[in-house]
Amino acid sequence: MHPKALAALAEIGIDHTGRSKLADEFKGVDFDLVVTVCDSAAEQCPLWLGKGRRVHLGFPDPAKAEGSEEETLSAFRAVRDDIRKQVIALLNTIS
């Protein structure tokens, strides 16, 4: 994971120790909801063949942000905050 993504998560108390996973790793696993958040996931995995509803929430890739150290870190913070807001809103519509 990008170091600035880790820093942005740490700012809100999340210690990320995992890794990104491919959809193939979850064959045979049932989910109620599958949420993809990056456009490459939507392109590479356009359909979910497992159980569960699939929703794509697109966000810009903050790793492509240009500028100073603070400006690029700010891009990661903005995406982090947008993901949190939109995923919570999505979960509130289905609960």
N, C-alpha and C positions, 0 to 999 in steps of 0.2 A: 504494500500500500504506500502511496505517496507520503513522504514525511510531513508535508503541510496538511494533508488530510488527517494524519495521526495527531498533529498538533491541534487542529481545529476540534477534533473529537475530545482530546484531553481537556480542552478548555471547558467543556460541559460535563466532565467527569466520566467519560467513556474511555476505557483502556482497551483498545482493539488489539487482540492477540491472535485473531484468526486469519483467514485468507479468503480471497474471492474463490467462488466455486462455479464450476460449469453445471448447466442444467442436467447433463448426463449423469452426474453424481447422485441425482435424486430420483432416478428411474425406480418406479415401484413404491415411492413414498407418497402418501396422500396428504394434501394440503387443503385447507379451506380457501386460502387466498395466496396468490403468487404475485408479488409486486416487483417489477423491474424498474430501475431508475436511471439507467444510462442508455443512450441511443444505440450503442453497439449491441447491447443485450436485446433490444427490440429488433434489430436487424438480423442478428445471428440466431435468435431464438424467437421467431415471429409467432410461433404458436406453442402453446403448452399442451402436451398430450396427456398429462397426468390429471388426476382429480383436482378440482379446485378452480376457482375463478382466477383469471389472469388479468392484471391491470398494469398498464405502462404509464409511468409518470416521468416525462422527459425533463432533464436538467442539463444545462450546459456543462461541459467538461472543464472544471476549474484548473486542471493541469495544463490547459491550453492558454490560460490567462497570461498576459504579459504586463510588465511593469516592475516596480520596485518590489523588494521582499514583502513589505507591508501591503502593497496593492495586490500581489498574488495571494498572500495569506487571506486577505479580505475576500477574494473570490471563493476560496474554500469555505470560509465562514458563511458567506451568503448562500451557497449551495447547501451546506449543512442545515442552515436554518429553514430554507425552503423545503428540503426533504422532510424535516421534522413536522413542519406545518401541514404539508400536503398529505403525508402519511397519516397523521392524527385525524385530519379532516376526513380522509377516506375511511378510516376505521370507525369513526363516529357515524358514518352513513350506513354501515353494515351491522353495527352492534345493536 
